[in-house]
Amino acid sequence: MNSRFSDADLEPTKGTKGKSNRSRWEVTARFAIYQGLKKRGLIETRRKKNEWYITPKGREALVKVFQAANEAFRLKQEAERRV
């Protein structure tokens, strides 16, 4: 998977007090998980650290996202057929 990251992505961060040595991509992913998903109730932890589950609310959100993506794809195909 490292081949998919840039050098900047793999660069270690210093953390808030200079103690963390996690890569930039991992810090960004952890932030997105907590701020974007957990706080909104779309995912939750159950057993182990770093083990996440999609909540019923998260499943509803996924259905809406997929429906919107399918509709956008359908509209794009219709527009391309008209050209």
Contacts in CASP RR format, 6 or more apart in sequence:
PFRMAT RR
TARGET T0000
AUTHOR 0000-0000-0000
METHOD contacts of the structure
MODEL  1
MNSRFSDADLEPTKGTKGKSNRSRWEVTARFAIYQGLKKRGLIETRRKKN
EWYITPKGREALVKVFQAANEAFRLKQEAERRV
2 10 0 8 1.000
5 23 0 8 1.000
5 25 0 8 1.000
8 24 0 8 1.000
9 23 0 8 1.000
9 24 0 8 1.000
9 25 0 8 1.000
10 23 0 8 1.000
10 24 0 8 1.000
10 25 0 8 1.000
11 23 0 8 1.000
11 24 0 8 1.000
12 21 0 8 1.000
12 22 0 8 1.000
12 23 0 8 1.000
12 24 0 8 1.000
13 20 0 8 1.000
13 21 0 8 1.000
13 22 0 8 1.000
13 23 0 8 1.000
13 24 0 8 1.000
13 27 0 8 1.000
14 20 0 8 1.000
15 22 0 8 1.000
15 27 0 8 1.000
20 27 0 8 1.000
22 30 0 8 1.000
33 43 0 8 1.000
33 52 0 8 1.000
36 42 0 8 1.000
37 43 0 8 1.000
37 52 0 8 1.000
38 44 0 8 1.000
40 57 0 8 1.000
41 55 0 8 1.000
41 57 0 8 1.000
41 58 0 8 1.000
42 54 0 8 1.000
42 55 0 8 1.000
42 57 0 8 1.000
42 58 0 8 1.000
42 61 0 8 1.000
43 52 0 8 1.000
43 53 0 8 1.000
43 54 0 8 1.000
43 55 0 8 1.000
43 58 0 8 1.000
44 52 0 8 1.000
44 53 0 8 1.000
44 55 0 8 1.000
45 51 0 8 1.000
45 52 0 8 1.000
45 53 0 8 1.000
46 53 0 8 1.000
54 62 0 8 1.000
END
